[in-house]
Amino acid sequence: MNAELHLRASRFNAFPVNDYNQYVAGHAAATPYHRSAWLQATEQAYGHTGWVISAHQNETLCGILPLVEVKPPIGTSSLVTLPFCDLGGALADNADIRQRLISEAKTLTKTNRIKILEIREGGVAHSIDKDASGDQNKQSASALPGNTKVRMLCDLPENSEALFKSYKPKLRSQIRKAEKNGLRAELRTEADAVDLFYEVFAQNMRRLGSPVHSLRWFQELKAAYGEHMLIGIVFQADKPVGAGIVLLGGKEACIPWASTLEEFNRLAPNMLLYWTLLSHVCDLGYTRFDFGRSTLDEGTYRFKKQWGAQPYELIWSEYPAGKLNLPRADSNSSGASVASRLRPLIENIWRRLPLSFANWLGPKLRRYITL
């Protein structure tokens, strides 16, 4: 078979998009991030070059690896699959083709004089036995380092009624609390809903001390994903106090961004936001919900777990100069120590910036931060 297998590295804008999307739609391991829309939005909003490594057998597409070339004005350039999200690795008909795709990506890094290739993929569940007791699950988690990043996935039942019944009484009461507090939620699909989302999201990012994505990034995502991008908004009266984005693909829905305004958190807008999005995609027939990346046992991990999400592996592999960079066992290296000391200071400074200035400066930095 290898003699008949041909691999190509193509600019995304030159690759047949219908062939690409058709292959993604038919692959069991595909995520909403794999859709061509993510590559399209990345090029349109930030000007990063998209690439597709493809495998063909007798001219039939049998594997793809989407990549984005990120060239900061200062620092190391990288080739990432995919930036700004948790995963978007190779999709292939078999393991051999997958390895060939990665090898071809290494060749592309050398050709384009790129320093680092980063492959982001998902793995198996950390808790294999779903019937294990709480103590057994805890033992499984305790075997991992405390700073382990995991992907939180939840299987969805046949409809929202069954989903609501699966929740513990405390969670159901928190959802009702938000409604009793006078909050209401709406699902929007029109393009101008992006502005309402961004109003909440930008304020929350400044509060967290983190550079914000540009408004254009979300506008381009909406233009590219179309009806496969849902926007949930929680209102108090006419004021948006919570917002989230859900992307759809295959039978999976994912939520890459969700935010609430801190001063309204006592009213539980996040509970109403997540329930509105979860119940909607469940009734649409989606069977899995990706809550996104969390650090094991931290606050967001516990928040997602109460909705039924379970931790799965996130496998991020770096290939500097084409060689696999194995994770260091010593997490207390001098570089990590310096970064950990500087981060709180930088975040504190960012929180003090005027919102308009943070929204102007943030996207200029965020476009080169691939996490």
C-alpha positions as CSV (number, residue, x, y, z in Angstrom):
1,M,0.0,0.0,0.0
2,N,2.8,2.4,0.8
3,A,4.0,2.4,-2.8
4,E,0.6,3.7,-3.9
5,L,0.4,6.2,-1.1
6,H,1.1,9.8,-2.1
7,L,1.5,12.7,0.4
8,R,1.2,16.4,-0.4
9,A,1.7,19.6,1.5
10,S,-0.8,22.2,0.1
11,R,-1.7,25.7,1.1
12,F,-5.1,25.6,2.6
13,N,-6.5,28.2,0.1
14,A,-5.4,25.9,-2.8
15,F,-6.8,22.7,-1.3
16,P,-10.2,21.4,-2.6
17,V,-12.4,22.5,0.4
18,N,-15.2,20.2,-0.5
19,D,-12.9,17.2,-0.5
20,Y,-11.5,18.3,2.9
21,N,-14.9,18.8,4.5
22,Q,-16.3,15.5,3.1
23,Y,-13.4,13.6,4.6
24,V,-13.7,15.3,8.0
25,A,-17.5,14.7,8.0
26,G,-16.9,11.0,7.5
27,H,-14.2,10.4,10.1
28,A,-15.2,9.1,13.5
29,A,-12.4,11.0,15.3
30,A,-13.1,14.4,13.8
31,T,-14.0,17.3,16.1
32,P,-15.7,20.6,15.2
33,Y,-12.3,22.2,15.1
34,H,-11.3,20.0,12.2
35,R,-13.8,21.7,9.9
36,S,-12.2,23.9,7.3
37,A,-14.0,26.8,8.9
38,W,-11.3,27.0,11.7
39,L,-8.5,27.3,9.1
40,Q,-10.5,29.8,7.1
41,A,-11.2,32.0,10.1
42,T,-7.5,31.8,11.2
43,E,-6.3,33.1,7.8
44,Q,-9.0,35.8,7.5
45,A,-8.8,37.2,11.0
46,Y,-5.1,36.9,11.8
47,G,-3.4,36.4,8.4
48,H,-1.7,33.1,9.5
49,T,-1.0,30.7,6.6
50,G,-3.1,27.5,6.7
51,W,-1.7,24.2,5.4
52,V,-3.1,20.8,4.7
53,I,-1.0,17.7,4.6
54,S,-3.0,15.1,2.7
55,A,-2.6,11.5,1.9
56,H,-4.0,10.0,-1.3
57,Q,-4.2,6.4,-2.5
58,N,-5.2,6.0,-6.1
59,E,-6.2,9.7,-6.0
60,T,-8.6,8.9,-3.1
61,L,-8.2,11.1,0.0
62,C,-7.3,8.8,2.9
63,G,-5.8,11.2,5.5
64,I,-5.4,14.9,6.4
65,L,-3.4,16.9,8.9
66,P,-4.5,20.6,9.2
67,L,-1.8,23.0,10.2
68,V,-1.3,26.7,10.8
69,E,2.0,28.6,10.3
70,V,2.4,31.2,13.0
71,K,5.2,33.7,12.6
72,P,5.5,36.2,15.4
73,P,7.5,39.4,14.7
74,I,9.9,38.4,17.5
75,G,10.6,34.9,18.7
76,T,10.2,31.3,17.4
77,S,7.9,30.5,14.5
78,S,5.7,27.4,14.7
79,L,3.5,25.0,12.8
80,V,0.5,24.1,14.9
81,T,-2.4,21.7,14.6
82,L,-4.4,23.6,15.6
83,P,-3.9,27.0,17.3
84,F,-6.4,28.7,19.7
85,C,-8.0,25.3,20.5
86,D,-7.4,22.1,22.3
87,L,-6.8,19.7,19.5
88,G,-7.0,19.2,15.7
89,G,-4.5,16.4,14.9
90,A,-4.3,14.0,12.0
91,L,-7.3,12.2,10.7
92,A,-6.4,9.1,8.7
93,D,-7.7,5.7,7.5
94,N,-5.1,3.9,9.6
95,A,-2.2,4.4,12.0
96,D,0.5,4.0,9.3
97,I,-1.0,6.9,7.2
98,R,-1.2,9.0,10.4
99,Q,2.5,8.6,11.0
100,R,3.2,9.4,7.4
101,L,1.2,12.6,7.7
102,I,3.3,13.7,10.7
103,S,6.5,12.8,8.9
104,E,5.4,15.0,6.0
105,A,4.7,17.8,8.4
106,K,8.2,17.6,9.7
107,T,9.5,17.9,6.2
108,L,7.3,21.1,5.8
109,T,8.9,22.6,8.9
110,K,12.3,22.1,7.4
111,T,11.3,23.5,4.0
112,N,9.8,26.6,5.5
113,R,12.6,27.0,8.2
114,I,10.1,26.7,11.0
115,K,11.5,25.9,14.4
116,I,8.7,24.0,16.1
117,L,6.0,21.6,15.0
118,E,3.2,21.1,17.5
119,I,0.7,18.3,17.2
120,R,-2.4,18.5,19.5
121,E,-4.5,15.4,19.8
122,G,-7.0,13.8,22.1
123,G,-6.5,10.4,23.8
124,V,-8.4,7.9,25.9
125,A,-10.5,8.4,29.0
126,H,-8.5,8.7,32.3
127,S,-11.2,6.8,34.1
128,I,-11.8,3.6,32.0
129,D,-14.3,2.0,34.3
130,K,-17.4,4.2,34.3
131,D,-18.9,2.2,37.2
132,A,-15.9,2.7,39.4
133,S,-16.5,4.2,42.8
134,G,-15.6,7.7,43.7
135,D,-12.5,6.5,45.6
136,Q,-11.4,4.4,42.6
137,N,-11.8,7.4,40.3
138,K,-9.9,9.6,42.7
139,Q,-7.0,7.1,42.8
140,S,-6.9,7.1,39.0
141,A,-6.6,10.9,39.0
142,S,-4.1,11.0,41.8
143,A,-1.6,9.0,39.7
144,L,-1.3,12.0,37.4
145,P,0.7,15.2,38.0
146,G,-1.2,18.0,39.7
147,N,-0.8,20.3,36.7
148,T,-2.1,17.8,34.1
149,K,-4.4,19.3,31.5
150,V,-7.3,17.2,30.5
151,R,-10.2,17.3,28.0
152,M,-13.6,17.2,29.6
153,L,-16.1,15.2,27.6
154,C,-19.7,14.3,28.4
155,D,-21.9,11.7,26.6
156,L,-25.4,13.1,26.0
157,P,-28.7,11.1,26.3
158,E,-31.6,11.0,23.8
159,N,-33.2,14.3,24.9
160,S,-32.9,17.3,27.3
161,E,-35.5,15.8,29.6
162,A,-33.4,12.7,30.2
163,L,-30.3,15.0,30.6
164,F,-32.0,17.1,33.3
165,K,-33.1,14.0,35.2
166,S,-29.5,12.7,35.2
167,Y,-28.3,15.7,37.2
168,K,-28.0,15.8,41.0
169,P,-30.7,17.8,42.9
170,K,-28.1,20.5,43.7
171,L,-27.3,21.1,40.1
172,R,-30.9,21.2,39.1
173,S,-31.7,23.8,41.8
174,Q,-28.8,26.0,40.7
175,I,-30.2,26.0,37.2
176,R,-33.6,27.0,38.5
177,K,-32.0,29.6,40.8
178,A,-30.8,31.6,37.8
179,E,-34.3,31.7,36.4
180,K,-35.8,32.6,39.8
181,N,-33.2,35.4,39.9
182,G,-34.8,36.9,36.8
183,L,-32.2,35.8,34.3
184,R,-33.2,34.6,30.8
185,A,-31.2,32.9,28.2
186,E,-31.4,33.1,24.4
187,L,-29.8,31.1,21.6
188,R,-28.7,33.2,18.7
189,T,-27.4,32.2,15.3
190,E,-27.4,35.6,13.6
191,A,-24.0,37.4,13.0
192,D,-24.8,40.4,15.2
193,A,-25.0,38.1,18.2
194,V,-21.2,38.1,18.1
195,D,-21.2,41.7,19.4
196,L,-23.2,40.7,22.4
197,F,-20.9,37.8,23.2
198,Y,-17.8,40.0,22.8
199,E,-19.2,42.6,25.2
200,V,-19.2,40.0,28.0
201,F,-16.1,38.1,26.8
202,A,-13.8,41.1,26.5
203,Q,-14.6,42.3,30.0
204,N,-14.0,38.9,31.5
205,M,-10.7,38.5,29.8
206,R,-9.5,41.8,31.2
207,R,-10.6,40.7,34.7
208,L,-8.6,37.5,34.3
209,G,-5.6,39.5,33.2
210,S,-5.4,37.8,29.8
211,P,-5.1,39.4,26.3
212,V,-8.4,39.0,24.4
213,H,-9.0,37.7,20.9
214,S,-10.1,40.3,18.4
215,L,-13.7,40.9,17.6
216,R,-12.9,40.1,14.0
217,W,-11.7,36.6,15.0
218,F,-15.2,35.8,16.3
219,Q,-16.9,37.5,13.3
220,E,-14.8,35.4,10.9
221,L,-15.6,32.2,12.9
222,K,-19.3,33.0,12.6
223,A,-18.9,33.7,8.9
224,A,-17.0,30.4,8.3
225,Y,-19.1,28.1,10.6
226,G,-22.5,29.6,9.8
227,E,-25.3,27.6,11.3
228,H,-22.7,25.3,12.9
229,M,-21.8,28.0,15.4
230,L,-24.3,28.8,18.2
231,I,-24.1,31.8,20.5
232,G,-25.8,31.6,23.9
233,I,-26.6,34.9,25.7
234,V,-27.8,35.3,29.3
235,F,-29.6,38.6,30.1
236,Q,-30.6,40.4,33.2
237,A,-33.4,42.6,31.7
238,D,-31.7,43.8,28.5
239,K,-28.1,43.6,29.7
240,P,-25.9,40.6,28.6
241,V,-24.3,39.1,31.7
242,G,-23.2,35.8,30.3
243,A,-22.3,34.4,26.9
244,G,-20.8,31.3,25.3
245,I,-20.0,29.9,21.9
246,V,-20.7,26.3,20.8
247,L,-19.3,24.8,17.6
248,L,-21.0,21.8,16.0
249,G,-19.5,19.0,13.9
250,G,-20.5,15.4,13.3
251,K,-22.3,14.3,16.5
252,E,-20.1,16.4,18.8
253,A,-20.6,19.9,20.2
254,C,-17.8,21.9,21.8
255,I,-17.7,25.1,23.8
256,P,-14.3,26.8,23.3
257,W,-15.4,30.1,25.1
258,A,-17.8,31.0,27.9
259,S,-17.8,34.1,30.1
260,T,-19.9,35.8,32.7
261,L,-19.6,39.3,34.3
262,E,-18.2,38.8,37.8
263,E,-20.7,41.2,39.5
264,F,-23.6,39.1,38.4
265,N,-22.2,35.7,39.3
266,R,-24.2,35.6,42.5
267,L,-27.3,35.2,40.2
268,A,-25.8,32.0,38.6
269,P,-25.7,33.1,35.0
270,N,-23.1,30.4,34.2
271,M,-25.5,27.6,35.2
272,L,-28.3,28.9,33.0
273,L,-25.9,29.5,30.1
274,Y,-24.5,25.9,30.2
275,W,-27.9,24.4,30.6
276,T,-29.3,26.3,27.7
277,L,-26.5,25.2,25.4
278,L,-26.4,21.6,26.6
279,S,-30.2,21.1,26.4
280,H,-30.3,22.6,22.9
281,V,-27.6,20.5,21.4
282,C,-28.9,17.4,23.1
283,D,-32.4,17.9,21.5
284,L,-30.6,18.4,18.2
285,G,-29.3,14.9,18.4
286,Y,-25.7,15.5,19.3
287,T,-24.3,12.7,21.4
288,R,-21.2,14.2,23.0
289,F,-20.3,17.6,24.5
290,D,-16.7,18.8,24.8
291,F,-16.4,21.2,27.7
292,G,-12.8,22.0,26.8
293,R,-9.5,22.0,28.6
294,S,-9.1,22.1,32.3
295,T,-6.4,21.5,34.9
296,L,-7.0,18.4,36.9
297,D,-8.9,19.0,40.2
298,E,-9.0,22.8,39.8
299,G,-12.1,25.0,39.8
300,T,-13.1,24.7,36.1
301,Y,-12.5,20.9,36.3
302,R,-14.9,20.5,39.2
303,F,-17.4,22.8,37.5
304,K,-17.4,20.7,34.3
305,K,-17.5,17.4,36.2
306,Q,-20.8,18.3,37.9
307,W,-22.4,18.3,34.5
308,G,-21.3,14.7,33.9
309,A,-18.0,15.4,32.1
310,Q,-15.2,13.0,32.4
311,P,-11.4,13.6,31.9
312,Y,-9.7,12.4,28.7
313,E,-6.1,12.7,27.7
314,L,-4.8,15.7,25.9
315,I,-1.6,14.7,24.0
316,W,0.4,17.8,22.9
317,S,3.6,16.8,21.2
318,E,6.4,19.2,20.2
319,Y,8.9,18.5,17.5
320,P,11.7,21.1,17.7
321,A,14.0,20.7,14.7
322,G,11.9,17.7,13.7
323,K,12.6,15.7,16.9
324,L,10.0,14.8,19.5
325,N,10.5,16.8,22.7
326,L,9.5,14.6,25.6
327,P,7.9,16.4,28.6
328,R,10.4,17.1,31.4
329,A,9.9,15.2,34.6
330,D,11.2,18.2,36.6
331,S,8.5,20.8,36.5
332,N,10.5,23.1,38.7
333,S,13.0,24.1,36.0
334,S,14.4,27.6,36.2
335,G,12.4,28.7,33.1
336,A,9.1,27.5,34.6
337,S,10.0,29.1,37.9
338,V,10.6,32.5,36.3
339,A,7.4,32.3,34.3
340,S,5.3,31.3,37.3
341,R,6.7,34.3,39.2
342,L,6.1,36.8,36.4
343,R,2.6,35.7,35.4
344,P,0.7,37.1,38.5
345,L,2.5,40.4,38.0
346,I,1.6,40.6,34.3
347,E,-2.0,39.6,35.0
348,N,-2.3,42.3,37.7
349,I,-1.0,45.0,35.4
350,W,-3.4,43.8,32.6
351,R,-6.4,44.0,34.9
352,R,-5.7,47.7,35.6
353,L,-5.7,48.7,31.9
354,P,-8.7,50.7,30.6
355,L,-11.0,48.3,28.8
356,S,-10.8,50.1,25.5
357,F,-7.0,50.0,25.6
358,A,-7.0,46.3,26.6
359,N,-9.3,45.5,23.7
360,W,-7.0,47.4,21.3
361,L,-3.7,45.9,22.5
362,G,-4.9,42.4,23.4
363,P,-5.6,41.1,19.9
364,K,-2.2,42.3,18.7
365,L,-0.6,39.9,21.2
366,R,-3.3,37.2,21.2
367,R,-2.9,36.4,17.5
368,Y,0.6,35.0,18.3
369,I,-0.4,33.1,21.5
370,T,-1.4,29.7,20.1
371,L,-3.0,28.3,23.3
